[in-house]
C-alpha cells in the first residue's frame, strides 16, 4: 500500500504542527497527566508512551520541542525519526545531529541526554522494540526509501 496522498496536503501538515504544539502545552501544563499517551485505535487501547524531546534548532539556536512516542532500553530512551514515512528526516532529528545534547521530559521528570543514531544490530533490536510499541512504524518504513533512523538517548 502506498502512502496516502492526503497525508502530503499542506493542511494536514499544518494540522499536525498545530496538534504537536497543543500537545506540548497540555503535557507541560498537566505534568504529563494529559498528552503523555498516544492512542491509536482499538487494537492498542493502552496507547503508546509520549515524551517531550527538546533539541536546539540548527539554524535558530533556539530550543525546539516535539512530542514523540518513546521506548526504554535500560536507562536509555529510544525514539524513531519516522515523520510518518515522508521522504525526509524530521527537523528534530536534523537538529540533534548537529547538537546531540537534548532534554527529555517524561511526565514530570526532565533529564539531559546525549542523542545518537543507532546502527547495526543495536538498530535492528531497538527498531523491533519500537515496532512492538507502535506497529505503524513498519508501514512508515514501507512508504519511504530512506532508512528511518532509530535514535538512542544516553543519560548524562
Residue frames as qw, qx, qy, qz and C-alpha x, y, z in Angstrom:
[[0.000, 0.888, 0.459, 0.000, 0.00, 0.00, 0.00],
 [0.409, 0.427, -0.014, 0.806, 1.35, 3.39, -1.00],
 [0.165, -0.297, -0.426, 0.839, 1.44, 6.37, 1.32],
 [0.177, 0.769, 0.614, -0.025, -1.94, 8.14, 1.11],
 [0.332, 0.469, 0.189, 0.797, -1.73, 11.35, -0.95],
 [0.330, -0.844, -0.287, -0.312, -3.92, 13.14, 1.59],
 [0.715, -0.564, -0.115, 0.398, -1.07, 13.00, 4.12],
 [0.546, 0.020, 0.177, 0.819, 1.03, 15.25, 1.88],
 [0.040, 0.807, 0.391, 0.441, -1.53, 18.06, 1.67],
 [0.201, 0.420, -0.298, 0.833, -0.44, 21.39, 3.23],
 [0.561, -0.530, -0.001, -0.636, -3.48, 21.48, 5.50],
 [0.926, -0.250, -0.282, 0.037, -2.55, 18.10, 7.00],
 [0.623, 0.192, -0.337, 0.679, 0.98, 19.29, 7.72],
 [0.115, -0.494, 0.158, -0.847, -0.39, 22.45, 9.38],
 [0.767, -0.457, -0.136, -0.430, -2.82, 20.43, 11.49],
 [0.883, -0.099, -0.344, 0.304, -0.04, 18.08, 12.63],
 [0.372, 0.321, -0.297, 0.819, 2.15, 21.04, 13.58],
 [0.395, -0.505, 0.045, -0.766, -0.73, 22.68, 15.46],
 [0.886, -0.345, -0.246, -0.188, -1.60, 19.42, 17.22],
 [0.755, 0.069, -0.388, 0.524, 2.04, 18.93, 18.25],
 [0.097, 0.408, -0.257, 0.871, 2.25, 22.44, 19.72],
 [0.637, -0.461, -0.052, -0.615, -1.00, 21.92, 21.60],
 [0.913, -0.169, -0.363, 0.076, 0.22, 18.53, 22.86],
 [0.527, 0.213, -0.405, 0.716, 3.42, 20.14, 24.22],
 [0.199, -0.440, 0.168, -0.859, 1.45, 22.88, 26.01],
 [0.804, -0.372, -0.148, -0.440, -1.06, 20.46, 27.55],
 [0.853, -0.005, -0.431, 0.296, 1.70, 17.99, 28.52],
 [0.347, 0.272, -0.391, 0.808, 3.70, 20.73, 30.29],
 [0.378, -0.436, 0.066, -0.814, 0.64, 22.32, 31.95],
 [0.868, -0.316, -0.068, -0.377, -0.50, 18.98, 33.41],
 [0.342, -0.596, 0.724, -0.069, 2.91, 17.47, 34.15],
 [0.200, 0.232, -0.902, -0.303, 2.21, 14.78, 31.59],
 [0.433, 0.203, 0.743, -0.468, -1.12, 13.77, 33.11],
 [0.662, 0.649, 0.308, -0.213, -2.57, 14.64, 29.69],
 [0.457, 0.825, -0.298, -0.147, -0.63, 14.27, 26.46],
 [0.220, -0.598, 0.770, 0.022, 1.74, 11.55, 27.61],
 [0.540, 0.090, 0.836, 0.032, -0.05, 8.73, 25.76],
 [0.338, 0.302, -0.483, -0.749, -0.71, 8.41, 22.04],
 [0.610, 0.200, 0.713, -0.282, -3.85, 6.35, 21.47],
 [0.229, 0.410, -0.582, -0.664, -4.06, 4.91, 18.01],
 [0.616, 0.037, -0.595, -0.514, -7.02, 2.63, 17.66],
 [0.824, -0.346, 0.098, -0.439, -8.90, -0.15, 19.35],
 [0.888, 0.163, -0.399, 0.162, -6.15, -2.75, 18.83],
 [0.536, 0.083, -0.453, 0.708, -3.94, -0.90, 21.31],
 [0.306, -0.828, -0.378, -0.278, -6.30, 0.72, 23.82],
 [0.622, -0.615, -0.123, 0.468, -3.47, 1.46, 26.30],
 [0.299, 0.951, -0.072, 0.036, -1.69, 3.54, 23.66],
 [0.776, 0.227, -0.185, 0.558, 2.00, 4.34, 23.39],
 [0.453, -0.698, -0.193, 0.520, 4.05, 6.47, 25.79],
 [0.381, 0.802, 0.114, 0.446, 4.88, 10.02, 24.70],
 [0.553, -0.509, -0.112, 0.650, 7.78, 12.17, 25.89],
 [0.234, 0.970, 0.019, -0.066, 8.80, 15.72, 25.04],
 [0.779, -0.012, 0.157, 0.607, 12.14, 15.82, 23.22],
 [0.042, 0.979, 0.008, -0.197, 13.82, 19.23, 23.22],
 [0.760, 0.155, 0.194, 0.601, 16.60, 19.90, 20.74],
 [0.139, -0.674, 0.072, 0.722, 18.49, 23.03, 19.77],
 [0.631, 0.737, 0.218, -0.106, 17.47, 24.41, 16.37],
 [0.747, -0.034, 0.280, 0.602, 20.40, 24.11, 13.99],
 [0.300, 0.569, 0.260, 0.720, 19.59, 27.44, 12.31],
 [0.282, -0.826, -0.163, -0.460, 17.92, 29.43, 15.09],
 [0.303, 0.290, -0.665, 0.618, 19.86, 28.17, 18.10],
 [0.516, -0.297, 0.238, -0.768, 16.53, 28.14, 19.98],
 [0.302, -0.030, 0.922, -0.242, 15.02, 25.22, 21.87],
 [0.585, 0.070, -0.449, -0.672, 12.54, 23.19, 19.83],
 [0.391, -0.107, 0.825, -0.395, 10.27, 20.64, 21.49],
 [0.566, 0.075, -0.600, -0.561, 8.45, 17.73, 19.86],
 [0.726, -0.191, 0.498, -0.434, 6.05, 15.23, 21.45],
 [0.505, 0.400, -0.721, -0.255, 7.26, 11.78, 20.38],
 [0.961, -0.204, -0.084, -0.169, 6.49, 8.15, 21.09],
 [0.098, 0.684, -0.695, 0.198, 9.38, 6.62, 23.00],
 [0.929, -0.160, -0.332, -0.026, 10.63, 3.35, 24.39],
 [0.421, -0.779, 0.450, -0.115, 13.03, 2.40, 27.15],
 [0.867, 0.258, -0.386, 0.184, 16.17, 0.32, 26.82],
 [0.619, -0.203, -0.432, 0.624, 17.54, 0.17, 30.34],
 [0.195, -0.684, -0.262, 0.652, 18.26, 3.76, 31.37],
 [0.120, -0.139, 0.459, 0.869, 18.29, 4.92, 27.75],
 [0.509, 0.557, 0.399, -0.522, 15.34, 6.32, 25.81],
 [0.351, 0.043, 0.748, 0.562, 14.62, 5.42, 22.19],
 [0.408, 0.630, 0.184, -0.635, 12.85, 7.47, 19.52],
 [0.584, 0.287, 0.648, 0.396, 12.05, 6.80, 15.85],
 [0.031, 0.498, -0.160, -0.852, 12.62, 9.59, 13.30],
 [0.419, 0.342, 0.818, 0.193, 9.83, 8.36, 11.05],
 [0.183, 0.336, -0.078, -0.921, 7.96, 11.56, 10.18],
 [0.696, 0.364, 0.395, -0.477, 5.10, 9.32, 9.07],
 [0.742, 0.190, 0.566, 0.303, 7.15, 7.83, 6.23],
 [0.325, 0.927, -0.015, -0.186, 7.89, 11.13, 4.49],
 [0.811, 0.475, -0.136, 0.313, 10.96, 11.22, 2.22],
 [0.262, 0.628, -0.401, 0.613, 12.99, 13.49, 4.55],
 [0.482, -0.236, -0.682, 0.497, 14.03, 13.09, 8.17],
 [0.240, -0.884, -0.397, -0.064, 12.14, 15.27, 10.66],
 [0.147, 0.833, -0.206, 0.492, 13.62, 18.60, 11.73],
 [0.645, -0.691, 0.269, -0.185, 14.14, 17.42, 15.33],
 [0.943, -0.045, 0.188, 0.269, 16.39, 14.65, 14.02],
 [0.573, 0.612, -0.016, 0.544, 18.43, 17.05, 11.90],
 [0.239, -0.870, 0.186, -0.389, 18.75, 19.33, 14.94],
 [0.777, -0.552, 0.301, -0.025, 20.17, 16.62, 17.19],
 [0.878, 0.278, 0.066, 0.385, 22.63, 15.53, 14.52],
 [0.313, 0.721, -0.154, 0.599, 24.19, 18.98, 14.79],
 [0.179, -0.506, 0.522, -0.663, 23.77, 19.34, 18.57],
 [0.583, -0.124, -0.798, -0.085, 23.33, 15.95, 20.27],
 [0.064, -0.083, -0.667, 0.738, 22.71, 17.47, 23.73],
 [0.388, -0.408, -0.530, -0.634, 18.95, 17.11, 24.29],
 [0.288, -0.101, 0.633, -0.711, 16.42, 17.27, 27.10],
 [0.411, -0.238, -0.793, -0.381, 13.60, 14.80, 27.53],
 [0.395, -0.173, 0.454, -0.780, 10.54, 15.16, 29.71],
 [0.425, -0.218, -0.856, -0.196, 8.59, 12.04, 30.70],
 [0.413, -0.731, -0.542, 0.029, 5.62, 13.08, 32.81],
 [0.248, -0.969, -0.001, -0.011, 7.08, 15.49, 35.39],
 [0.716, -0.453, 0.314, 0.429, 10.68, 14.28, 35.07],
 [0.522, 0.842, -0.134, 0.015, 13.08, 16.18, 32.83],
 [0.758, -0.421, 0.339, 0.365, 16.60, 14.89, 32.18],
 [0.237, 0.791, -0.434, -0.359, 19.57, 15.73, 29.97],
 [0.895, 0.079, 0.422, 0.118, 20.75, 13.19, 27.42],
 [0.014, -0.538, 0.593, 0.600, 23.17, 12.79, 24.56],
 [0.811, 0.405, 0.269, -0.327, 21.43, 11.61, 21.41],
 [0.093, -0.445, 0.772, 0.443, 22.93, 9.38, 18.75],
 [0.771, 0.271, -0.261, -0.513, 21.75, 7.26, 15.84],
 [0.751, -0.233, 0.614, -0.066, 21.73, 3.51, 16.47],
 [0.458, 0.552, -0.592, -0.368, 23.49, 1.35, 13.88],
 [0.309, 0.271, -0.911, -0.032, 23.81, -2.34, 13.02],
 [0.413, -0.269, -0.869, 0.052, 22.46, -4.95, 15.42],
 [0.063, -0.310, -0.528, 0.789, 21.60, -2.33, 18.03],
 [0.330, 0.159, -0.188, -0.911, 19.42, -0.52, 15.49],
 [0.487, -0.088, -0.768, -0.408, 17.68, -3.73, 14.46],
 [0.328, -0.291, -0.819, 0.369, 16.96, -4.70, 18.08],
 [0.030, 0.348, 0.364, -0.863, 15.65, -1.25, 19.00],
 [0.360, 0.058, -0.451, -0.815, 13.62, -0.99, 15.78],
 [0.459, -0.240, -0.839, -0.165, 11.84, -4.22, 16.78],
 [0.211, -0.341, -0.651, 0.645, 11.28, -2.87, 20.30],
 [0.159, 0.285, 0.065, -0.943, 9.72, 0.31, 18.96],
 [0.415, -0.024, -0.635, -0.651, 7.57, -1.51, 16.39],
 [0.346, -0.330, -0.864, 0.156, 6.15, -3.58, 19.25],
 [0.055, -0.425, -0.435, 0.792, 5.17, -0.29, 20.95],
 [0.403, 0.630, 0.070, -0.660, 3.86, 1.36, 17.77],
 [0.688, 0.144, 0.671, 0.235, 3.36, -1.09, 14.86],
 [0.472, 0.854, 0.195, -0.094, 2.71, 1.68, 12.29],
 [0.203, -0.762, 0.484, 0.379, 6.48, 2.29, 12.11],
 [0.548, 0.000, 0.772, 0.323, 6.69, -0.77, 9.81],
 [0.441, 0.742, 0.498, 0.083, 4.18, 0.86, 7.44],
 [0.013, 0.959, -0.119, -0.256, 6.11, 4.13, 7.53],
 [0.401, -0.488, 0.656, 0.412, 9.31, 2.31, 6.54],
 [0.541, 0.346, 0.727, 0.244, 7.46, 0.69, 3.66],
 [0.285, 0.898, 0.328, -0.070, 6.29, 4.12, 2.46],
 [0.025, 0.948, -0.272, -0.165, 9.75, 5.69, 2.22],
 [0.829, 0.436, -0.276, 0.217, 13.02, 4.88, 0.51],
 [0.060, 0.680, -0.546, 0.486, 15.14, 6.28, 3.35],
 [0.604, -0.174, -0.732, 0.263, 16.16, 4.04, 6.22],
 [0.394, -0.810, -0.142, -0.409, 14.26, 5.50, 9.14],
 [0.281, 0.459, -0.621, 0.569, 16.69, 6.44, 11.93],
 [0.712, -0.550, -0.434, 0.039, 16.48, 4.97, 15.41],
 [0.088, 0.714, -0.322, 0.616, 17.66, 7.50, 17.99],
 [0.720, -0.352, -0.515, 0.303, 19.16, 6.48, 21.31],
 [0.125, -0.830, 0.160, -0.519, 19.34, 9.00, 24.13],
 [0.704, -0.070, -0.549, 0.445, 22.02, 8.15, 26.67],
 [0.401, -0.894, -0.201, -0.013, 21.64, 9.85, 30.08],
 [0.312, 0.723, -0.373, 0.491, 24.38, 12.25, 31.13]]
